[in-house]
Amino acid sequence: MKSLLLSLLLFSTLWCKQQEITVNLRNPEYQGGVISTHEGGVIESADLRLQARHMIYIHKTEKGEEIHRVIAEGDLMLRNGDHTYTGRRLEYDFVTKTGVVYDGVTAIDLWFLGGEKIRLNSDRSFYLFNSFVTTSESRSADWKLHTREINISNKSLLSAKNVTVRFFDTPIFYLPSFSSNLKSFGDSPVRYKVDWDTGLFPKLSMRYRVYSSDDLDLYLKCNIRASKGVGGALETDYKSPTKQTKFRTRSYLDHDTFYRDTNPDKPRTHYRLQGKYDAISKDERATFNATYDWLSDKNMQTDFGSEDFELGTAKQTAIQIRNFQEWMIFGVDAKFRVNSFQGMKQELPSSFWTPKPITLGRSGIVSENRLQVSYLDYVSAKDIKPDVPNFNAARLSSRHTLYRPFSAHGFSLTPLLGAQGVFYGDSQQNKPAALGVLYYHLLADLTLKKNAPSYRHVLKPYIHYQGMAHPSISPNTPYIFSIHDGFNRLNLIKSGVRNLVYFKSKPLFEPNLIADLYTYTFLGSATFSKTIPKAQGIFIWNFPSWRLSSHLGWNLEEHLLDFANIGLGWTISEHFAFKTEFRHRSRYDWRRCDPENFIMEVTRPIDALLHSPLSDGRNTLLSRLQIKLAPEWILRLESHIGWARGKEPNYNEAKLELITLISTSWRLRLIFIHAPAPHKKNDRFTFALSLVKK
């Protein structure tokens, strides 16, 4: 029998050498160009592999036409290109490279597709008749998409018409047409959610990916709350074939109650239109970024992340253009207010140009320059507009800096001298104003190193003097659009000692221990009675599974803790991790984007700052925890607690989330949110079901 089998193998291989097909059948029978078996066999070629219990292989010529096909049944499995099929019966033609799988099933990524017939095409696309799509391996799936005919292209693009969504064979939803890229899974294609707010009817949400291609995904969402209202959203996700352009949008509209509304029992119309556009040139030297976020009211904001608002535009409508060349950088920024409840600085627009720093001859002196042209418009929120008037002005600035670094034997010294000029098209004096100012710095530090058998210690004492001369005009003359418009005489010294310790037994990218102690000395300032009014420190402990960090500031002038940020992140095991952070801010720690810019302190009296919105003392505790309760069960807890907020009330917000996988690829999320809301409608329960890639 073995020699007969080898002869058949050789005979079949020579006969079909153009396709290089190998036929390996157990106990075969041969008659008139037909080889058959009922005991199993395998037929293979470079891009096809077939195995079955009953096989009839035909290769002959009749009336001048080549007949080359196979019929297979029983324990059938076919690999054709990238797809594998199982079914009851296969008829395949090697000449046309087409075939039919009866009662067949195949899979693409997490999707299982089946039908009474699967027609295989020569270009590797296929059609399914009386077909279904699901994520369950079982033929008796609890859910599926059902339609008479499905077309799958050779790029795994699905298209179908008259589609019904069925649960346990009961139609619950109808789609006139449906398209999807089965290999694209950047976001869940199917979501169901039920929200139940305190004192309100439950709200049912359904979200479907109704169209998908290599470049574009479209999602539709519908919200229904019994006796209250309805809503919906249209989402788009576009990526260009070259991946150089991305555009995502989310357009949401409803007429419904909302638990954060001033009157959460009364339905109102809410909308939120969001978009993010990102483009980069082929040589990656030019970028264009744009965002928009238009809200019906400020109550649409939520403190916890929501799948309803996931683009992360941060309520900004802005454009950013950058062009990077080897010899310069050019940029344009534009920011617009589209939400009247916001107060902000509009840039209409702002542009800058900075050439590459140059070294002046052999002197070692480096020259840096920056030019900026802007039209700025500060608009106040509508609820405070009478108290804070709007103002605007053209702003042209030129900044030039010279510095020369010196270093030897671990000691570094860098003197710096600069000049800045700013022209304002309008000012608080109702006329144009021009400002000129000189600034000068001196940076000095010494690096000392010690290597021990178990650790490495780096000690770095440093001093940084920062000075600014009197500007050519009073600080009260120009409009203050941002902290960058603050100019006044300043003589400030920051001096300290920085310690870095690296443990050789626990190597990390960062030092294992960081201790940075420093003070601020103000010279010639009438604001502080003490020469050294502030002392601060940064302490960080880094280890493979946990990190403890703290940034503390002591106010020597007022004898109190200015601020404290203390955080602990700890991965205790693969099943348990948490992070918590305590934040304290005193009345004397002003709200500003640059904590090391002290122009306000040397310009305004402390009492005036205390009675402004810049003084905002408070305590906050932020916590996040994740526990893996079982292989498919995860518990997450997120908490925000605030107290000692002056005249504002304390608050306590919490989010509890239980996550599991059910039925192969469905993610179930049970969510409880407690957050301050009008009329004590503080609690929200959510049941969410989404299709995910396991």
Secondary structure, DSSP 8 states (H G I E B T S, - for coil): -HHHHHHHHHHHHHHTTTTT-EEEESS-EEETTEEEESS-EEEE-SSEEEEESEEEEEEEEETTEEEEEEEEEEEEEEEETTEEEEEEEEEEETTTTEEEEEEEEEEETTEEEEEEEEEE-TTS-EEEEEEEEES-SSSS-SEEEEEEEEEE-TT-EEEEEEEEEEETTEEEEEEEEEEEETT--SS-SEEEEEEEETTS--EEEEEEEEEE-SSEEEEEEEEEETTTEEEEEEEEEEE-TTS-EEEEEEEEEEEE--TTSSSTTS-EEEEEEEEEEEEE-TTS-EEEEEEEEEES-GGG--SS-BTTB-S--TT-EEEEEEEE-SSEEEEEEEEE---TT--EEEEEEEEEEEE--EEETTTTEEEEEEEEEEEEEEE--TTTTTTS--EEEEEEEEEEEEE--EEETTEEEEEEEEEEEEEESS-TTSS-EEEEEEEEEEEEEE-EEEE-SSEEEEEEEEEEEEEE---SS-TTSS--SSGGG----EEEEEEEEEEEEEETTS--SS-SEEEEEEEEEESS-SS-SSS--EEEEEEEEE-SSEEEEEEEEEETTTTEEEEEEEEEEEEEETTEEEEEEEEEE-TTS---S-TT--HHHHHS-HHHHHTSTT---EEEEEEEEEEEEETTEEEEEEEEEEE--TTS--EEEEEEEEEEEETTTEEEEEEEEE---GGG--EEEEEEEEE---
